[in-house]
Amino acid sequence: MAITDHLPRYPLAFLPTPLHSLPRLSAMVCDELQLLIKRDDQTGLAGGGNKTRKLEFLIADAQTRGSDVVLTIGAIQSNHCRQTAAAAARAGLECHVVLSGEPPQKPNGNLLLDHLLGAKIHWAAQEERPARLAELTEELRAAGRRPYPIVLGGSDPVGASGYARALEELLEQTRALGLKLDAIVFASSSGGTQAGLVAGAWALGWDVPLLGISVDEPEADLKAQVADLATRTTNHLGRPHTFTAGDIRVDAEYLGGGYAVMGDLEREAIRLLAQAEGILLDPVYTGRAFGGLLDRIRRGAFAAGQNILFWHTGGTPALYAYAGELTR
Ligand SMILES: Cc1ncc(COP(=O)(O)O)c(C=O)c1O
């Protein structure tokens, strides 16, 4: 992969992830469109997901700096924390995660996996997580350790490089198939996935619309955040370019009841894809993004004959933590 070949990478993912069409779903939703899916739920790292690609670069950076322990933060059902714990286990590093909320009596979903993967779990109120991370980092340093703190979602230029590389992988797959994509749609939250894709598209000269469905951020905030991170990521890649918010496509119409609150949009999207194609989405990110994509299709946002790709970013272990709401 040419655009990231000069950066250290610790291989963690099964790549390339599959790219395939969704024939039954396309026929059910709009037979004038071809819907396709890129399966980053199949990256293979303890349940898979988009963080695996970011962690290939983050773990390599930690190793380059001689770190022996990684730390990060997230929500109680954080896919990022679960994959960081798995990546650290693979690389032989200790892992600390700071999660928001209170420890439940019975861990479930991603939290259960954090335990199994050997992460040391700390709890803090949501707004206190970054300070707790800084405090833990200092404590470890004072104890003679070499900590490597990772920001929320692994969304810094090092992590986002994973999605620049991913876009190059997709470009190669589409070329091999003689396929022209008209839009790429995915869940966007801390912005690293989108920033990496945007930076990658710039570096590759691929003019494909990249539409992030916001999971929790207002449109203007997420656009500004992605533009800033994409700019920093192109610098990190050695292909500097300045993006502005106007360069970034975000749809924030589907925020529903807020972060991690599953509603009818997510529930119906999860059931539809599961029953049409046997593919699982998650209740927080991909359920919301896929629900948003379906709504846009029904409202005629795409022209007949277009090829629309949904980038599945994983998250399915969280399904088990939503069992009650999903079977209602
Ligand atoms: C399953 C899943 N999809 C999408 C995202 C959003 O990715 P990003 O934070 O890079 O915007 C996340 C982030 O946690 C996630 O876990």
The ligand as an SDF file (V2000), in Angstrom:
LIG
                    3D

 16 16  0  0  0  0  0  0  0  0999 V2000
  -18.2920    0.1920   15.3270 C   0  0  0  0  0  0  0  0  0  0  0  0
  -17.8100    1.5840   15.1570 C   0  0  0  0  0  0  0  0  0  0  0  0
  -18.1090    2.2180   14.0140 N   0  0  0  0  0  0  0  0  0  0  0  0
  -17.7230    3.5040   13.8110 C   0  0  0  0  0  0  0  0  0  0  0  0
  -17.0350    4.2020   14.7570 C   0  0  0  0  0  0  0  0  0  0  0  0
  -16.6650    5.6270   14.4830 C   0  0  0  0  0  0  0  0  0  0  0  0
  -15.3290    5.7310   14.1270 O   0  0  0  0  0  0  0  0  0  0  0  0
  -14.5340    7.0780   14.4140 P   0  0  0  0  0  0  0  0  0  0  0  0
  -14.5030    7.2300   15.8990 O   0  0  0  0  0  0  0  0  0  0  0  0
  -13.2240    6.8550   13.8010 O   0  0  0  0  0  0  0  0  0  0  0  0
  -15.3190    8.1930   13.7920 O   0  0  0  0  0  0  0  0  0  0  0  0
  -16.6900    3.5800   15.9730 C   0  0  0  0  0  0  0  0  0  0  0  0
  -15.9640    4.3390   17.0190 C   0  0  0  0  0  0  0  0  0  0  0  0
  -15.8730    3.9920   18.1410 O   0  0  0  0  0  0  0  0  0  0  0  0
  -17.0950    2.2340   16.1730 C   0  0  0  0  0  0  0  0  0  0  0  0
  -16.7980    1.5750   17.3090 O   0  0  0  0  0  0  0  0  0  0  0  0
  1  2  1  0
  2  3  1  0
  2 15  2  0
  3  4  2  0
  4  5  1  0
  5  6  1  0
  5 12  2  0
  6  7  1  0
  7  8  1  0
  8  9  2  0
  8 10  1  0
  8 11  1  0
 12 13  1  0
 12 15  1  0
 13 14  2  0
 15 16  1  0
M  END
$$$$
